[in-house]
Amino acid sequence: NGIGSWNPNSATSFAPAPMRLLYGPRLRYTWLSPSSGNREFGSNDFDASVTLSVPNFLWSARPLLVSPSFGLHLWDGPKPPLSNDLPSKAYDAFIDSGWSTDPSRILGGEVGVRIGLFSDFNSLTTHSLRLQGLGQIHLKVTPTLRLTGGIMYIDRNRFRLIPTAGVLWEPDSRTKLDFYFPRPKFSKYVTTIGNYDVWGYVGAEYGGGAWTIEHPDGTNDQIDINDVRLIGGIEWGQQVLMSKGKRTAFVEFGWVTDREILYVVRTADSGTVSDTLMLRAGFGY
């Protein structure tokens, strides 16, 4: 649970609290229900990661968080004539790193970098290696109101850059209104069960991803899967974690709309797929 110091000759045997060096593992499962017709497309997504903490990064008194992660995507559809050669599976293997200032500061910020391979592993090209990033500035106007602005580099074929902006308002300790683009979330405390606080929430997010794939004739392609997700769910965790925006577990249900599969090489195959339902759950922090 971390490394601390202990000096038996000091007036007290207690040193500052140890710093936790390992968080996780974190596991998440997402199910997108296939619908009917040739625009059917379903998915089962599995994600796993752990987080390592590098304390006092560059003497900033703040840790650098490094998260090796792996994802498996099992795809079903779409059916002809829209497309008939999307592979049955694809993978993510990447490392996330992030650093942020003390959240109690009036002016602060955060930066993050993700680098990894995103492919069906039958097609490994220079496009399989993707670099993503995030840079944001936070301004704490009042103890309950914070402004955020920045840039998110997602390195997809449809969009490369997405601006980020938002207002986080916490009118009381049991309400969080995060008007944040591209991932707004509105949370409300529900109850406490044992040592765990339970919160309910509604929100939205820009989902999907980008991968390189191999067609049956051996040619390589790059694809995007883009969608908009409207979600509602519950999350729970110890109070000290929830106050920091962390959670032990969650379950959510949603509606996925504005879906498309974008082929870069075979553009004639690109098209929309039907709206669907989503169920997602996970645990770890």
C-alpha positions as CSV (number, residue, x, y, z in Angstrom):
1,N,0.0,0.0,0.0
2,G,3.0,2.3,-0.5
3,I,6.3,3.2,0.9
4,G,6.8,5.3,4.1
5,S,9.7,6.0,6.5
6,W,10.0,4.9,10.1
7,N,12.6,6.2,12.5
8,P,12.7,4.4,15.9
9,N,14.9,7.1,17.4
10,S,12.5,9.9,16.7
11,A,10.1,11.4,19.2
12,T,7.3,9.7,17.4
13,S,7.4,6.5,15.4
14,F,4.9,7.8,12.9
15,A,6.1,9.5,9.7
16,P,3.8,11.1,7.0
17,A,1.3,8.7,5.7
18,P,2.6,6.2,3.1
19,M,1.9,7.0,-0.6
20,R,-0.1,4.4,-2.5
21,L,1.9,3.1,-5.5
22,L,-0.6,0.8,-7.1
23,Y,-4.2,1.3,-7.9
24,G,-6.5,-1.4,-9.4
25,P,-7.0,-3.6,-11.1
26,R,-9.8,-1.9,-13.0
27,L,-12.2,-4.0,-15.1
28,R,-15.0,-2.8,-17.3
29,Y,-17.5,-4.6,-19.6
30,T,-19.7,-2.9,-22.2
31,W,-22.5,-4.5,-24.2
32,L,-24.0,-2.9,-27.2
33,S,-27.1,-4.7,-28.3
34,P,-27.4,-5.6,-32.0
35,S,-30.6,-4.5,-33.6
36,S,-32.5,-6.0,-36.6
37,G,-31.9,-5.6,-40.3
38,N,-28.7,-5.2,-42.4
39,R,-27.8,-2.1,-40.3
40,E,-27.3,-4.4,-37.3
41,F,-24.1,-3.9,-35.3
42,G,-23.4,-5.2,-31.8
43,S,-20.3,-5.3,-29.6
44,N,-19.0,-6.8,-26.5
45,D,-16.1,-4.8,-25.1
46,F,-13.7,-5.9,-22.3
47,D,-11.2,-3.4,-20.7
48,A,-8.6,-4.0,-18.0
49,S,-6.0,-1.8,-16.5
50,V,-3.8,-1.1,-13.5
51,T,-2.4,2.3,-12.4
52,L,1.1,2.9,-11.1
53,S,1.9,6.1,-9.2
54,V,5.3,7.9,-9.5
55,P,5.4,10.1,-6.4
56,N,6.6,13.7,-6.5
57,F,7.0,13.8,-10.3
58,L,9.6,16.3,-11.2
59,W,9.6,17.7,-7.6
60,S,6.0,18.9,-8.2
61,A,4.7,17.2,-5.0
62,R,2.1,15.6,-7.3
63,P,2.3,12.0,-8.7
64,L,2.5,10.9,-12.3
65,L,-0.1,8.2,-12.9
66,V,0.9,5.5,-15.5
67,S,-1.8,3.0,-16.5
68,P,-1.0,0.0,-18.8
69,S,-4.3,-1.1,-20.3
70,F,-5.7,-3.8,-22.6
71,G,-9.0,-4.0,-24.4
72,L,-10.8,-6.7,-26.4
73,H,-13.7,-5.8,-28.8
74,L,-16.0,-8.6,-30.1
75,W,-18.0,-7.3,-33.1
76,D,-21.2,-8.7,-34.6
77,G,-22.2,-7.1,-37.9
78,P,-23.1,-5.1,-39.8
79,K,-24.6,-7.3,-42.4
80,P,-24.6,-7.0,-46.3
81,P,-25.1,-4.9,-48.3
82,L,-23.8,-2.2,-45.9
83,S,-20.6,-4.1,-45.2
84,N,-19.7,-7.7,-44.8
85,D,-16.0,-7.8,-43.9
86,L,-15.7,-6.1,-40.5
87,P,-13.5,-8.5,-38.5
88,S,-15.0,-10.3,-35.5
89,K,-12.5,-8.8,-33.0
90,A,-10.1,-6.0,-32.5
91,Y,-7.7,-5.1,-29.7
92,D,-6.3,-2.1,-27.7
93,A,-2.9,-2.3,-26.1
94,F,-1.8,1.1,-24.7
95,I,-0.3,3.1,-21.9
96,D,-2.0,6.1,-20.3
97,S,0.0,8.7,-18.4
98,G,-1.4,11.7,-16.6
99,W,-0.4,14.5,-14.3
100,S,-2.5,17.2,-12.6
101,T,-2.0,20.1,-10.2
102,D,-3.5,20.2,-6.7
103,P,-7.3,20.4,-7.2
104,S,-7.5,23.0,-4.3
105,R,-5.5,25.6,-6.3
106,I,-7.4,28.5,-7.8
107,L,-5.6,28.1,-11.1
108,G,-4.4,24.6,-12.2
109,G,-4.4,22.2,-15.0
110,E,-3.8,18.6,-16.2
111,V,-2.0,16.9,-19.1
112,G,-2.3,13.4,-20.3
113,V,-0.8,11.2,-23.1
114,R,-1.9,7.8,-24.4
115,I,0.2,5.7,-26.8
116,G,-0.6,2.2,-28.0
117,L,-1.6,-0.2,-30.7
118,F,-5.2,-0.4,-32.0
119,S,-5.7,-3.2,-34.5
120,D,-7.2,-6.6,-35.2
121,F,-3.5,-7.7,-35.0
122,N,-3.8,-9.1,-38.6
123,S,-3.1,-5.6,-39.9
124,L,-0.2,-3.9,-38.1
125,T,0.8,-0.7,-39.9
126,T,2.1,2.8,-38.9
127,H,-1.6,3.7,-38.5
128,S,-2.1,1.0,-35.9
129,L,0.2,3.1,-33.5
130,R,-1.9,6.0,-32.2
131,L,-0.9,8.9,-30.0
132,Q,-3.6,10.7,-28.1
133,G,-3.4,13.6,-25.6
134,L,-5.2,16.0,-23.3
135,G,-4.4,19.4,-22.1
136,Q,-6.7,21.4,-19.8
137,I,-6.7,24.5,-17.6
138,H,-8.9,24.8,-14.5
139,L,-10.0,28.1,-12.9
140,K,-11.7,27.8,-9.5
141,V,-14.0,30.8,-9.4
142,T,-15.5,30.0,-6.1
143,P,-15.3,27.0,-3.7
144,T,-18.3,25.4,-5.5
145,L,-17.7,26.6,-9.1
146,R,-14.8,25.6,-11.5
147,L,-14.3,26.5,-15.2
148,T,-12.4,24.2,-17.6
149,G,-11.0,24.6,-21.1
150,G,-8.6,22.8,-23.3
151,I,-7.9,20.5,-26.2
152,M,-8.3,16.7,-26.6
153,Y,-6.4,15.0,-29.4
154,I,-8.2,11.8,-30.2
155,D,-6.4,10.8,-33.5
156,R,-9.4,9.4,-35.3
157,N,-10.1,9.5,-39.0
158,R,-13.3,11.6,-38.7
159,F,-11.9,14.0,-36.0
160,R,-8.4,14.6,-34.8
161,L,-9.0,17.4,-32.3
162,I,-11.9,18.1,-30.0
163,P,-12.1,21.2,-27.9
164,T,-13.0,20.8,-24.3
165,A,-14.9,23.3,-22.1
166,G,-17.1,23.1,-19.1
167,V,-18.5,24.4,-15.8
168,L,-18.4,22.2,-12.7
169,W,-20.9,23.4,-10.1
170,E,-21.3,21.7,-6.7
171,P,-24.0,23.6,-5.0
172,D,-23.8,21.2,-2.0
173,S,-21.8,18.1,-1.0
174,R,-24.5,15.8,-2.5
175,T,-24.9,17.4,-5.9
176,K,-22.5,17.7,-8.9
177,L,-23.5,19.4,-12.1
178,D,-20.7,19.0,-14.7
179,F,-21.6,20.9,-17.8
180,Y,-18.5,19.6,-19.7
181,F,-18.1,19.0,-23.4
182,P,-17.7,16.3,-24.7
183,R,-18.8,14.4,-21.6
184,P,-21.4,16.1,-19.4
185,K,-22.5,14.3,-16.2
186,F,-25.0,15.3,-13.5
187,S,-24.7,13.3,-10.2
188,K,-26.8,13.2,-7.1
189,Y,-26.1,11.4,-3.8
190,V,-28.7,8.7,-3.1
191,T,-27.9,6.8,0.1
192,T,-25.1,5.2,2.2
193,I,-24.9,1.4,2.5
194,G,-22.3,0.3,5.0
195,N,-19.1,2.3,4.2
196,Y,-20.1,3.1,0.7
197,D,-21.9,6.2,-0.7
198,V,-24.2,5.5,-3.6
199,W,-24.8,8.1,-6.3
200,G,-27.1,8.2,-9.3
201,Y,-26.2,10.1,-12.5
202,V,-27.2,10.9,-16.1
203,G,-24.8,12.0,-18.8
204,A,-23.6,11.7,-22.3
205,E,-20.3,10.9,-24.1
206,Y,-18.7,10.6,-27.5
207,G,-18.0,6.8,-27.9
208,G,-16.3,4.5,-30.3
209,G,-12.7,4.3,-31.5
210,A,-10.3,3.7,-34.4
211,W,-8.5,0.6,-35.5
212,T,-6.6,-0.9,-38.4
213,I,-8.1,-4.0,-39.9
214,E,-7.4,-6.6,-42.6
215,H,-10.1,-7.4,-45.3
216,P,-10.6,-11.0,-46.5
217,D,-8.7,-10.2,-49.7
218,G,-5.6,-9.2,-47.6
219,T,-5.8,-5.5,-48.1
220,N,-5.4,-3.2,-45.0
221,D,-7.9,-0.5,-44.0
222,Q,-8.4,2.0,-41.2
223,I,-11.8,2.3,-39.6
224,D,-13.6,4.6,-37.1
225,I,-16.6,3.6,-35.1
226,N,-18.3,6.8,-33.9
227,D,-21.4,7.2,-31.8
228,V,-23.1,9.4,-29.2
229,R,-24.1,7.7,-25.9
230,L,-26.9,8.9,-23.6
231,I,-26.5,7.2,-20.3
232,G,-27.8,6.8,-16.7
233,G,-26.5,4.8,-13.9
234,I,-25.4,4.3,-10.3
235,E,-21.9,4.4,-8.8
236,W,-20.6,3.7,-5.4
237,G,-17.4,3.9,-3.3
238,Q,-16.1,5.1,0.0
239,Q,-16.8,8.7,0.8
240,V,-13.2,9.8,0.7
241,L,-12.9,8.3,-2.8
242,M,-16.2,9.7,-4.1
243,S,-15.2,13.2,-2.9
244,K,-12.2,13.0,-5.2
245,G,-14.2,11.9,-8.2
246,K,-13.2,8.2,-7.9
247,R,-15.4,5.2,-7.5
248,T,-15.2,1.6,-6.6
249,A,-17.8,0.3,-9.0
250,F,-20.6,1.3,-11.3
251,V,-23.5,0.0,-13.5
252,E,-25.1,2.1,-16.3
253,F,-27.6,1.7,-19.0
254,G,-28.0,3.9,-22.1
255,W,-29.1,4.6,-25.6
256,V,-26.5,4.8,-28.4
257,T,-27.3,6.9,-31.4
258,D,-25.8,8.7,-34.4
259,R,-23.7,5.6,-35.1
260,E,-21.4,5.2,-38.1
261,I,-18.6,2.9,-39.3
262,L,-16.1,4.8,-41.4
263,Y,-13.8,3.0,-43.7
264,V,-10.9,5.1,-45.0
265,V,-9.8,2.9,-47.9
266,R,-13.2,1.4,-48.9
267,T,-15.2,4.5,-48.5
268,A,-18.1,3.0,-50.4
269,D,-18.6,0.6,-47.4
270,S,-18.9,3.5,-45.0
271,G,-22.4,4.1,-43.6
272,T,-24.6,4.5,-40.6
273,V,-25.7,1.7,-38.4
274,S,-28.9,1.5,-36.4
275,D,-29.4,2.9,-32.9
276,T,-29.1,0.5,-30.0
277,L,-29.1,-0.1,-26.3
278,M,-26.0,-0.1,-24.1
279,L,-25.2,-1.8,-20.8
280,R,-21.9,-1.1,-19.0
281,A,-20.4,-2.1,-15.7
282,G,-17.1,-2.0,-14.0
283,F,-15.1,-1.9,-10.8
284,G,-11.7,-0.8,-9.5
285,Y,-10.3,2.7,-9.0
